[in-house]
């Protein structure tokens, strides 16, 4: 049986391929993805694309389908994608490390972790993808996105086994963000950051202090993908199952739908996304001016908040009441 190789998504053309964590093209043999409408076979369905890949590898038809393909690809770079591609290219090694690799994929997509080293792996992968932190030449990041994606996969796939098995040697890439994660988790434990969970609404409120002294004490992380306001997102997501999150410090308020609400899931069953237009209108009426807006509900992680630099006059309780009214009304 011929072996698979990674090929950039935009160069697949007529090459028979397996698509991971993305959408198929005409020459695709099978799609292994949790993206909505990707057409992944129902028999392999799971919450993560990487887990769909593992289900596929354990299926009786895996060898015959792999034999029909020459390449594996993905149209973007992320943790779930690289774990899935690596597993197809190195099935024996990947299956031996399945639980840890799935933890890495979960970190990247859902912002939760079981093994702290899985978070470290995600921090390293994201450092490679950031111009100011990456060991790659900065000129790489001036290229079109599809070229950057292919370069990241081409550079990291051969290194990935060594990376996740020896991530403790790569502290320079993960230490800074790991320090912020420690700080955020301690702030939740000691009550500085309060999380109020309403499971019936699939809604949690994260309240943080707004004093300059407290904020100044936060470890600084430049360009961190998972830093939300003053708190690390992993600390929040590891503390609540809610897929609807409002973060507030009493003056600034930011709501978002977690990524789990965008993909097709099997185990995780978040409440559906609601159109936020009426919520924005209600907040702007209370505000007396149009400073609130919401991103498109079709975005991967849409936010509703005030425009940049605009400070709301509404206090946390007023904002919370508006959200409670909105979500409660949807239950009827």
C-alpha positions as CSV (number, residue, x, y, z in Angstrom):
1,X,0.0,0.0,0.0
2,X,1.4,3.4,-1.0
3,X,2.1,5.8,1.9
4,X,0.3,9.1,2.3
5,X,2.1,12.4,2.2
6,X,1.1,15.9,3.3
7,X,0.3,18.2,0.4
8,X,-0.8,21.9,0.7
9,X,-4.6,22.2,0.3
10,X,-4.3,24.7,-2.6
11,X,-2.0,22.4,-4.5
12,X,-4.1,19.2,-4.2
13,X,-5.7,19.6,-7.6
14,X,-6.7,16.1,-9.0
15,X,-4.5,14.3,-6.4
16,X,-6.6,11.8,-4.5
17,X,-6.7,13.0,-0.9
18,X,-8.0,12.6,2.6
19,X,-9.1,15.9,4.2
20,X,-8.6,16.5,7.9
21,X,-10.4,19.2,9.9
22,X,-11.7,21.1,6.8
23,X,-14.0,20.6,3.8
24,X,-13.5,18.3,0.9
25,X,-12.7,19.1,-2.7
26,X,-13.6,17.1,-5.9
27,X,-10.6,14.8,-5.5
28,X,-11.2,13.9,-1.9
29,X,-11.6,10.2,-1.0
30,X,-12.8,10.7,2.5
31,X,-13.3,13.7,4.8
32,X,-12.4,13.4,8.5
33,X,-13.7,16.7,10.0
34,X,-16.0,18.1,12.6
35,X,-16.6,21.2,10.5
36,X,-20.3,21.8,9.8
37,X,-21.4,20.4,6.4
38,X,-18.0,18.6,5.9
39,X,-19.7,15.3,4.9
40,X,-17.6,13.2,7.3
41,X,-19.0,9.6,7.5
42,X,-21.4,9.2,10.5
43,X,-19.5,6.1,11.6
44,X,-16.4,8.2,12.6
45,X,-18.2,11.2,14.1
46,X,-16.7,12.7,17.2
47,X,-16.2,16.1,18.8
48,X,-12.7,16.6,17.5
49,X,-11.4,16.1,14.0
50,X,-8.4,14.3,15.4
51,X,-10.7,11.9,17.2
52,X,-12.6,11.3,13.9
53,X,-9.2,10.4,12.4
54,X,-8.5,7.9,15.2
55,X,-12.0,6.4,14.7
56,X,-11.2,6.1,11.0
57,X,-7.9,4.4,11.7
58,X,-9.5,1.8,13.8
59,X,-12.2,1.1,11.3
60,X,-12.2,-2.0,9.0
61,X,-12.2,0.1,5.8
62,X,-9.3,2.4,6.8
63,X,-6.7,0.5,4.8
64,X,-8.8,0.3,1.6
65,X,-9.7,4.0,1.7
66,X,-6.1,5.1,2.5
67,X,-4.9,3.0,-0.4
68,X,-7.1,5.1,-2.7
69,X,-5.4,8.3,-1.6
70,X,-2.0,9.8,-2.1
71,X,-2.2,12.9,0.1
72,X,-3.6,14.3,3.3
73,X,-4.3,18.0,3.8
74,X,-6.0,20.8,5.6
75,X,-6.8,24.4,4.7
76,X,-5.6,26.0,8.0
77,X,-3.0,25.4,10.6
78,X,-4.0,24.5,14.2
79,X,-3.6,21.8,16.9
80,X,-6.5,19.6,15.9
81,X,-5.4,19.7,12.3
82,X,-1.7,18.8,13.0
83,X,-2.7,16.0,15.4
84,X,-5.1,14.5,12.8
85,X,-2.6,14.7,9.9
86,X,0.2,13.3,12.0
87,X,-2.0,10.4,13.0
88,X,-2.7,9.5,9.4
89,X,0.9,9.8,8.5
90,X,2.2,7.9,11.6
91,X,-0.7,5.7,12.7
92,X,1.2,3.3,15.0
93,X,3.0,6.1,16.9
94,X,-0.2,8.2,17.1
95,X,-2.4,5.4,18.4
96,X,0.2,4.7,21.1
97,X,-0.1,8.3,22.2
98,X,-3.8,8.7,21.4
99,X,-5.0,10.2,24.8
100,X,-2.2,12.7,25.0
101,X,-2.6,13.8,21.4
102,X,-6.3,14.2,21.8
103,X,-5.7,16.4,24.8
104,X,-3.4,18.6,22.6
105,X,-6.2,18.8,20.0
106,X,-8.8,19.6,22.7
107,X,-6.5,22.4,24.1
108,X,-6.3,24.0,20.7
109,X,-10.0,23.8,19.7
110,X,-11.9,23.9,23.0
111,X,-9.4,25.7,25.4
112,X,-9.5,22.9,28.0
113,X,-6.8,20.5,29.1
114,X,-6.2,17.4,31.3
115,X,-2.5,17.2,31.1
116,X,-0.6,20.4,31.5
117,X,2.0,19.3,29.0
118,X,-0.7,19.1,26.4
119,X,-1.2,22.9,27.0
120,X,2.6,23.4,26.6
121,X,2.5,21.6,23.2
122,X,-0.3,24.0,22.1
123,X,1.7,27.0,23.3
124,X,4.7,25.9,21.3
125,X,2.6,25.3,18.2
126,X,1.1,28.7,18.4
127,X,4.5,30.3,19.1
128,X,5.6,28.9,15.7
129,X,2.6,30.5,14.1
130,X,3.3,34.0,15.5
131,X,5.8,36.2,13.7
132,X,7.3,37.7,16.9
133,X,7.9,34.3,18.5
134,X,8.4,31.9,15.7
135,X,11.8,30.4,14.9
136,X,10.8,30.8,11.2
137,X,12.0,33.8,9.3
138,X,9.6,36.7,9.7
139,X,9.4,37.0,5.9
140,X,7.4,33.8,5.9
141,X,4.5,35.6,7.6
142,X,4.3,38.2,4.8
143,X,3.3,35.5,2.4
144,X,-0.4,34.6,1.6
145,X,-2.2,32.6,4.4
146,X,-2.3,29.3,2.4
147,X,1.5,29.5,1.9
148,X,2.1,30.2,5.6
149,X,-0.2,27.2,6.5
150,X,1.8,24.9,4.2
151,X,5.1,26.0,5.5
152,X,4.0,25.5,9.1
153,X,2.9,21.9,8.4
154,X,6.0,21.2,6.3
155,X,8.3,22.4,9.1
156,X,6.4,21.0,12.0
157,X,5.1,17.6,10.9
158,X,8.6,16.1,10.8
159,X,9.4,17.6,14.2
160,X,6.0,16.9,15.8
161,X,6.9,13.6,17.5
162,X,10.0,15.0,19.1
163,X,8.1,18.2,20.0
164,X,5.3,16.5,22.0
165,X,7.6,14.0,23.6
166,X,10.2,16.5,24.6
167,X,8.2,19.6,25.1
168,X,9.8,20.3,28.5
169,X,13.0,21.2,26.5
170,X,11.0,24.0,24.7
171,X,10.3,26.1,27.7
172,X,11.3,29.3,25.9
173,X,8.1,28.9,23.8
174,X,5.6,28.0,26.5
175,X,6.8,29.5,29.8
176,X,5.4,33.0,29.4
177,X,1.9,31.8,28.6
178,X,2.0,29.0,31.2
179,X,2.8,31.6,33.9
180,X,-0.3,33.6,32.9
181,X,-2.3,30.4,33.1
182,X,-1.0,29.6,36.6
183,X,-1.8,33.2,37.7
184,X,-5.4,32.9,36.2
185,X,-6.1,29.6,37.8
186,X,-4.9,30.9,41.2
187,X,-7.1,34.0,40.8
188,X,-10.1,31.7,40.3
189,X,-9.2,29.6,43.3
190,X,-8.8,32.6,45.6
191,X,-11.9,34.3,44.4
192,X,-10.3,37.3,42.7
193,X,-12.0,36.0,39.5
194,X,-15.5,34.8,40.1
195,X,-17.3,32.4,37.7
196,X,-21.1,32.3,38.1
197,X,-22.5,29.3,36.1
198,X,-26.1,28.9,35.0
199,X,-26.3,25.4,33.6
200,X,-29.9,25.7,32.5
201,X,-29.0,28.5,30.2
202,X,-25.6,27.1,29.2
203,X,-24.3,30.5,30.3
204,X,-21.5,31.6,32.6
205,X,-20.4,35.0,33.9
206,X,-16.8,35.7,34.6
207,X,-16.2,38.7,36.8
208,X,-12.8,40.2,37.2
209,X,-11.5,43.1,39.2
210,X,-10.8,46.4,37.4
211,X,-8.4,48.0,39.8
212,X,-5.2,49.2,38.1
213,X,-3.1,47.5,40.8
214,X,-4.7,44.1,40.2
215,X,-4.5,44.3,36.4
216,X,-0.9,45.5,36.7
217,X,-0.1,42.3,38.6
218,X,-1.1,40.1,35.7
219,X,1.8,38.4,33.9
220,X,2.3,40.0,30.4
221,X,2.0,37.8,27.3
222,X,2.2,39.6,24.0
223,X,0.0,38.3,21.2
224,X,-1.4,35.4,23.2
225,X,-4.2,33.7,21.3
226,X,-5.9,32.4,24.4
227,X,-5.6,35.5,26.7
228,X,-9.1,37.0,27.3
229,X,-9.2,40.4,29.0
230,X,-6.9,39.8,32.0
231,X,-7.6,36.1,32.4
232,X,-6.3,33.1,30.5
233,X,-9.1,31.4,28.6
234,X,-8.0,27.9,29.6
235,X,-8.5,28.8,33.2
236,X,-12.1,29.8,32.4
237,X,-12.9,26.9,30.2
238,X,-11.5,24.4,32.6
239,X,-13.8,25.9,35.3
240,X,-17.1,25.9,33.4
241,X,-18.9,23.8,30.8
242,X,-21.0,26.7,29.6
243,X,-20.7,27.5,25.9
244,X,-22.0,31.1,26.4
245,X,-19.5,33.2,28.2
246,X,-19.8,36.8,29.5
247,X,-16.6,38.4,30.8
248,X,-17.0,41.6,32.8
249,X,-14.9,43.9,35.0
250,X,-17.8,46.2,35.8
251,X,-16.9,48.7,33.0
252,X,-15.9,46.5,30.1
253,X,-18.1,43.6,29.0
254,X,-17.4,41.0,26.4
255,X,-19.7,38.0,25.5
256,X,-18.7,35.2,23.2
257,X,-19.9,31.8,22.0
258,X,-17.3,29.1,22.5
259,X,-16.0,27.2,19.5
260,X,-17.9,24.1,20.4
261,X,-21.1,25.9,19.2
262,X,-19.7,26.2,15.7
263,X,-18.6,22.6,15.0
264,X,-20.6,19.4,14.8
265,X,-20.2,17.6,18.1
266,X,-21.3,14.2,19.5
267,X,-20.5,14.3,23.2
268,X,-20.6,18.0,23.9
269,X,-24.1,19.3,23.4
270,X,-24.1,23.1,23.7
271,X,-27.2,25.2,23.3
272,X,-27.6,26.6,19.8
273,X,-26.4,30.0,18.9
274,X,-29.0,32.7,19.1
275,X,-29.1,35.7,16.8
276,X,-27.6,38.5,18.9
277,X,-29.1,41.4,17.0
278,X,-32.0,42.1,19.4
279,X,-29.5,41.8,22.3
280,X,-27.3,44.5,20.8
281,X,-30.3,46.7,20.1
282,X,-31.4,46.4,23.8
283,X,-27.9,47.2,25.1
284,X,-27.6,50.2,22.8
285,X,-31.0,51.6,23.9
286,X,-29.9,51.3,27.6
287,X,-26.6,52.9,26.7
288,X,-28.1,55.8,24.9
289,X,-25.7,55.5,22.0
290,X,-24.6,52.8,19.6
291,X,-21.4,51.5,21.0
292,X,-22.4,47.8,21.2
293,X,-22.0,45.5,18.2
294,X,-21.9,41.7,17.6
295,X,-19.8,39.7,15.1
296,X,-21.5,37.5,12.6
297,X,-23.1,34.4,14.2
298,X,-21.4,32.3,11.4
299,X,-18.0,33.3,12.7
300,X,-16.0,30.6,14.5
301,X,-16.0,32.4,17.8
302,X,-18.3,35.5,17.5
303,X,-18.1,38.2,20.2
304,X,-20.6,40.8,21.4
305,X,-19.0,43.8,23.0
306,X,-18.5,47.6,22.9
307,X,-16.5,49.2,20.1
308,X,-12.8,49.6,20.6
309,X,-11.9,52.0,23.4
310,X,-15.6,52.7,24.2
311,X,-16.4,52.3,27.9
312,X,-19.9,51.3,28.8
313,X,-21.9,53.3,31.4
314,X,-23.8,50.1,32.2
315,X,-22.8,48.3,35.3
316,X,-22.2,44.5,35.5
317,X,-25.6,43.8,37.1
318,X,-27.5,45.7,34.3
319,X,-25.6,43.9,31.6
320,X,-26.1,40.5,33.3
321,X,-29.9,41.2,33.6
322,X,-30.1,41.9,29.9
323,X,-28.4,38.6,29.1
324,X,-30.5,36.7,31.5
325,X,-33.7,38.1,30.0
326,X,-32.5,37.3,26.5
327,X,-31.5,33.7,27.2
328,X,-34.6,33.0,29.4
329,X,-36.9,34.2,26.6
330,X,-35.3,31.8,24.2
331,X,-36.3,28.8,26.5
332,X,-40.0,29.5,25.8
